[in-house]
Amino acid sequence: MRIKILSRSEVENGAAEGADAVISIQGAHAATNRQLDLALAQVTGNESARLLKLRFDDIGVPRYRRAVGPTMQQIDAAIAFGRLVRSGADFFDGPPAAPPTIAVHCEYGRSRSAAIGLALLADFLGDGREQAAVNALLRLDIQNQMQPNPFVINLADAAMFRYGRIDAALSALSPRYMAWRKYWREIRTQSELQLS
Protein backbone atom coordinates (compact mmCIF):
# COMPACT_ATOMS: atom_id res chain seq x y z
CA MET A 1 0.00 0.00 0.00
CA ARG A 2 1.14 3.51 -0.78
CA ILE A 3 0.16 6.65 1.10
CA LYS A 4 0.13 10.26 -0.12
CA ILE A 5 -0.13 12.97 2.53
CA LEU A 6 -1.58 16.16 1.07
CA SER A 7 -2.99 19.54 2.00
CA ARG A 8 -6.43 20.69 0.92
CA SER A 9 -4.94 23.06 -1.66
CA GLU A 10 -2.78 20.27 -3.11
CA VAL A 11 -5.90 18.13 -3.60
CA GLU A 12 -7.70 21.07 -5.20
CA ASN A 13 -4.73 21.47 -7.57
CA GLY A 14 -4.81 17.81 -8.66
CA ALA A 15 -2.08 16.23 -6.49
CA ALA A 16 -4.37 13.34 -5.50
CA GLU A 17 -4.88 12.25 -9.12
CA GLY A 18 -4.05 8.60 -9.60
CA ALA A 19 -4.93 7.61 -6.04
CA ASP A 20 -7.22 4.60 -5.70
CA ALA A 21 -9.01 6.11 -2.70
CA VAL A 22 -9.04 9.28 -0.60
CA ILE A 23 -9.49 10.06 3.07
CA SER A 24 -10.62 13.67 3.35
CA ILE A 25 -10.22 15.25 6.79
CA GLN A 26 -11.88 18.60 7.32
CA GLY A 27 -12.63 20.64 10.41
CA ALA A 28 -15.73 19.72 12.37
CA HIS A 29 -17.41 22.99 11.42
CA ALA A 30 -15.74 23.66 8.07
CA ALA A 31 -17.94 25.25 5.44
CA THR A 32 -18.68 23.39 2.23
CA ASN A 33 -15.84 23.86 -0.23
CA ARG A 34 -17.05 23.44 -3.79
CA GLN A 35 -13.55 23.36 -5.30
CA LEU A 36 -12.47 20.59 -2.92
CA ASP A 37 -15.68 18.63 -3.54
CA LEU A 38 -15.10 18.81 -7.30
CA ALA A 39 -11.48 17.68 -6.92
CA LEU A 40 -12.50 14.75 -4.71
CA ALA A 41 -15.22 13.74 -7.17
CA GLN A 42 -12.70 13.78 -10.00
CA VAL A 43 -10.13 11.67 -8.14
CA THR A 44 -12.67 9.09 -7.01
CA GLY A 45 -14.68 9.02 -10.22
CA ASN A 46 -17.58 10.13 -8.03
CA GLU A 47 -17.62 6.65 -6.43
CA SER A 48 -18.58 7.06 -2.80
CA ALA A 49 -16.86 3.77 -1.86
CA ARG A 50 -13.50 5.33 -2.79
CA LEU A 51 -13.90 8.32 -0.44
CA LEU A 52 -13.96 8.48 3.34
CA LYS A 53 -14.82 11.87 4.82
CA LEU A 54 -13.84 12.56 8.42
CA ARG A 55 -14.68 15.76 10.29
CA PHE A 56 -12.61 16.68 13.32
CA ASP A 57 -10.29 19.44 14.42
CA ASP A 58 -6.71 19.12 15.62
CA ILE A 59 -7.83 19.30 19.22
CA GLY A 60 -11.05 19.32 21.17
CA VAL A 61 -10.60 21.25 24.41
CA PRO A 62 -13.00 23.78 25.95
CA ARG A 63 -10.52 26.62 25.46
CA TYR A 64 -11.18 26.37 21.72
CA ARG A 65 -14.96 26.17 22.22
CA ARG A 66 -16.26 24.68 18.98
CA ALA A 67 -13.20 22.52 18.28
CA VAL A 68 -14.03 18.83 18.12
CA GLY A 69 -11.21 16.34 18.49
CA PRO A 70 -10.98 12.94 16.82
CA THR A 71 -13.00 9.98 18.07
CA MET A 72 -12.20 6.28 18.28
CA GLN A 73 -15.01 5.61 15.79
CA GLN A 74 -13.31 7.86 13.23
CA ILE A 75 -9.95 6.15 13.70
CA ASP A 76 -11.60 2.72 13.42
CA ALA A 77 -13.36 3.89 10.24
CA ALA A 78 -10.07 5.05 8.70
CA ILE A 79 -8.31 1.76 9.52
CA ALA A 80 -11.23 -0.28 8.16
CA PHE A 81 -11.25 1.86 5.01
CA GLY A 82 -7.53 1.23 4.51
CA ARG A 83 -8.08 -2.52 4.85
CA LEU A 84 -10.95 -2.39 2.36
CA VAL A 85 -8.81 -0.54 -0.18
CA ARG A 86 -5.93 -3.02 0.29
CA SER A 87 -8.26 -5.96 -0.21
CA GLY A 88 -9.46 -4.53 -3.51
CA ALA A 89 -13.09 -5.07 -2.55
CA ASP A 90 -15.40 -2.53 -4.21
CA PHE A 91 -12.47 -0.95 -6.07
CA PHE A 92 -11.01 -3.39 -8.56
CA ASP A 93 -12.07 -6.47 -10.50
CA GLY A 94 -10.26 -8.91 -8.28
CA PRO A 95 -7.09 -8.17 -6.32
CA PRO A 96 -5.32 -4.94 -7.34
CA ALA A 97 -2.59 -5.31 -9.99
CA ALA A 98 -0.32 -2.90 -8.13
CA PRO A 99 -0.26 -1.82 -4.49
CA PRO A 100 -3.15 0.61 -4.05
CA THR A 101 -2.55 4.25 -3.20
CA ILE A 102 -4.57 6.13 -0.59
CA ALA A 103 -4.36 9.92 -0.56
CA VAL A 104 -5.00 11.43 2.87
CA HIS A 105 -5.52 15.15 3.21
CA CYS A 106 -6.32 17.71 5.86
CA GLU A 107 -6.06 21.49 5.72
CA TYR A 108 -2.25 21.74 5.66
CA GLY A 109 -1.11 18.13 5.21
CA ARG A 110 0.91 18.17 8.41
CA SER A 111 -0.97 16.96 11.48
CA ARG A 112 -4.29 15.12 11.09
CA SER A 113 -3.51 13.60 7.69
CA ALA A 114 0.00 12.58 8.76
CA ALA A 115 -1.39 10.82 11.83
CA ILE A 116 -4.09 8.97 9.87
CA GLY A 117 -1.47 8.06 7.24
CA LEU A 118 0.76 6.65 9.97
CA ALA A 119 -2.13 4.63 11.39
CA LEU A 120 -2.74 3.14 7.93
CA LEU A 121 0.95 2.31 7.50
CA ALA A 122 1.18 0.75 10.97
CA ASP A 123 -1.87 -1.39 10.26
CA PHE A 124 -0.52 -2.43 6.85
CA LEU A 125 2.96 -3.33 8.12
CA GLY A 126 1.59 -5.15 11.17
CA ASP A 127 2.15 -5.39 14.89
CA GLY A 128 5.78 -5.00 15.92
CA ARG A 129 6.69 -2.93 12.83
CA GLU A 130 5.82 0.49 14.26
CA GLN A 131 9.32 1.87 13.67
CA ALA A 132 9.16 0.80 10.01
CA ALA A 133 5.77 2.54 9.71
CA VAL A 134 7.17 5.75 11.20
CA ASN A 135 10.18 5.59 8.85
CA ALA A 136 7.83 5.11 5.88
CA LEU A 137 5.85 8.17 6.92
CA LEU A 138 8.94 10.30 7.50
CA ARG A 139 10.26 9.41 4.03
CA LEU A 140 7.12 11.10 2.67
CA ASP A 141 7.96 14.31 4.56
CA ILE A 142 10.20 15.91 1.96
CA GLN A 143 9.62 19.42 3.33
CA ASN A 144 10.19 18.32 6.95
CA GLN A 145 6.90 19.76 8.16
CA MET A 146 4.82 16.79 9.34
CA GLN A 147 3.88 16.74 13.00
CA PRO A 148 1.30 13.96 13.40
CA ASN A 149 -1.65 14.74 15.64
CA PRO A 150 -0.92 13.13 19.03
CA PHE A 151 -4.60 12.53 19.79
CA VAL A 152 -5.00 10.53 16.58
CA ILE A 153 -1.78 8.63 17.34
CA ASN A 154 -3.00 7.70 20.83
CA LEU A 155 -6.36 6.56 19.47
CA ALA A 156 -4.66 4.54 16.70
CA ASP A 157 -2.41 2.87 19.29
CA ALA A 158 -5.52 1.90 21.26
CA ALA A 159 -7.58 0.87 18.21
CA MET A 160 -4.89 -1.55 17.04
CA PHE A 161 -3.88 -2.67 20.56
CA ARG A 162 -0.34 -1.36 20.09
CA TYR A 163 -0.14 -0.17 23.71
CA GLY A 164 1.71 3.07 22.91
CA ARG A 165 4.24 1.57 20.51
CA ILE A 166 3.28 3.86 17.61
CA ASP A 167 3.65 6.91 19.86
CA ALA A 168 6.97 5.58 21.23
CA ALA A 169 8.40 4.92 17.76
CA LEU A 170 7.30 8.34 16.53
CA SER A 171 8.72 10.01 19.65
CA ALA A 172 12.07 8.29 19.13
CA LEU A 173 12.35 9.22 15.45
CA SER A 174 10.70 12.66 15.20
CA PRO A 175 11.75 15.59 17.40
CA ARG A 176 9.07 17.64 15.62
CA TYR A 177 6.41 15.24 16.88
CA MET A 178 7.80 15.46 20.43
CA ALA A 179 7.50 19.26 20.35
CA TRP A 180 3.98 19.09 18.90
CA ARG A 181 2.86 16.56 21.51
CA LYS A 182 4.28 18.73 24.32
CA TYR A 183 2.54 21.82 22.88
CA TRP A 184 -0.90 20.16 22.82
CA ARG A 185 -0.38 18.61 26.26
CA GLU A 186 0.32 22.08 27.70
CA ILE A 187 -2.76 23.55 26.04
CA ARG A 188 -4.94 20.75 27.35
CA THR A 189 -3.50 21.15 30.86
CA GLN A 190 -4.06 24.93 30.80
CA SER A 191 -7.60 24.40 29.60
CA GLU A 192 -8.34 21.90 32.38
CA LEU A 193 -6.89 24.30 34.99
CA GLN A 194 -9.13 27.11 33.71
CA LEU A 195 -12.17 24.89 34.19
CA SER A 196 -11.33 23.92 37.76
Secondary structure by P-SEA (a helix, b strand, c coil): cbbbbbcaaaaaacccccccbbbbbbcccccccaaaaaaaaaaaccccccbbbbbbcccccccccccccccaaaaaaaaaaaaaaaaccccccccccccbbbbbbccccccaaaaaaaaaaaaaacccaaaaaaaaaaaacccccccccaaaaaaaaaaacccaaaaaaaaaccaaaaaaaaaaaaaaaaaaaaac
